[in-house]
Amino acid sequence: MLAGERYREFLVPELAEHGYATDVPMRGLGIGRQLQWLSQQTGPSTTQKDVDRLYRALRRLEKGSDGKRMMSACTGQQPWPKGGIYFFFEPGELRANGSESRVVRVGTHGVSRGSKATLWNRLRTHRGTGDDCGNHRSSIFRLHVGAALANRDHRVTVASWGHGQIADAKTRRAEEELERAVSQHIGAMSVLWLSIGDEAGPASDRAYLERNLIGLLVGKFGPADPPSKGWLGQFSPDERIQRSGLWNLDFLKHPYSPDSIAVLDEYVSVTLGKTPQPLRSIAPRDWHNRERHGTSSDQLLLFRG
């Protein structure tokens, strides 16, 4: 019985009457000692352990490849896999342990059936053009960063920011200064990526990993590695970015599956050339249909076998 006297005083006699023995390991301990005992028994939460597993996988990826790549130095001439998932890291943003960079955005591409988008296409729209400009209408990441910069620096010439899918030349000229500031800020970030060569579609392994890893990083009760007080995202007009510590809006409340860490580990080995690219999906079978019908894979685990 992991509860105080008032919670168990009537239950214990009833159980004894029916022949059940009870044990109260915290009997006689004050509330402070009870909390200490519980902490010692439970240790780090499962979510925290899975966050640590995620970062171990990313460290293995970084160590086995050429390391993180500065966005401002990225070009289409470098070897990029056609398909993949990416992780952004921002200068000054560290995990709670204070010694490791934390992920500030998780993303992918081509999750619509038949999409021809590539990993580099997606990263290029985030980075901006070669002249340090760019187009926030083609990158939601740029839109969020620009809105936070404008809010922080009190820019008043960007009333059109985030409005409309297209803009005329006059509007683009008015936005150019902020577009350049966005390119500089994102250009100072670094990126790691996984090679995932499955077909485009909403049930792809890329789609599975993206939503599960975002859900894991944000956590049910807040991120295990919260953003710093000076993080640019703290100036975002969108409170979801401020709270989550990520430049993402989709899948912030996604109930992640621990299975996703095993899938991540496998694709790290694929990216490092230690195992071949799988011929079919390695995500849990039928995960997309289960999510569409509101049934989590964790619940289904109760009925397997």
C-alpha positions, 0 to 999 in steps of 0.5 A: 500500500503506497498511501497514508493511513487515512487512505488505507485505514478502512481498506486494510481490514476489508482485505484482511477479512477476505484473506489478503495480506497487505504490506505498507513499506512506508509505514512510520515514515514522515511525508518527506521520507515517504517522497524520498523513498518513492523517488528512490524506488521509481527512479527516472521516468520512462519518458525521461529514459526514452529521451535519453535513448533518443539523444544517445542515438543522435550522439551515435549518429553524429560520431559515426558521420561527419557530425552536425553540419552548419546550415549556412554551409549546406549546399546541394552539392553535398551528399544528401540522401533523397529521403530522410528526417532532420534535427535542428540544433540552435546555438546556446540551447542545451539540455537540462544536463547543461552539456549537450545541445538540445533539439529545437526542431524535428522535421521531414518531407514528402508525407503526402502520397506521390510527393517528389520533395527531397530532404535537401529541397526541404532544408534549402527552403528553411535555410534560404537562398544563396543571397541570404534571403528566402521566402517564409511562405514556403517554409513554416519554420522561417515564418515562426522564426521571423515572427519571433525576431520581429516580436523581439526586435520590435520591427514595424515594417513586416505587417504582411508577414505570414499573410497570404500564399503569394506576395507581389514585388513591393511586399517582398521588398518590405519583407526582405530585411526580416527574411535576411535576419531569418536566414542568418539565424537559421544559418547559425543552426546545425543539423543532423539527418537520417537517411530513410528511403521509403516511399512518400506517404502519410504512413511512411516511416518518416511520418511515424518518426517525426510525430513520435519524436516530437511527442517524446521531446515535448512530453505529456507534462512539458519538455524534459529539456526546457528552453533557456530564458533567452531562447528566441522561441520565447518571443514567439507570438505562439505560446505553443512554441514557448512552452514546447521549446520546439519550432514545431506546431504539429504533433506537440500532443502526440502520445509517443510510442516507445517503439519509435526509439527502436525504429530510430536506432535502426535508421541510425545504423542504416544512415551510418552504412552498418545495415542496408536500407530496409525493403519495407517499413520497419515501423509498427505494423498498421500504426497509421490506421490505428492512429486514424481510428484513435487506438494507440499501439500501447493499448493494443500491446495488452492484447498481443499474443 
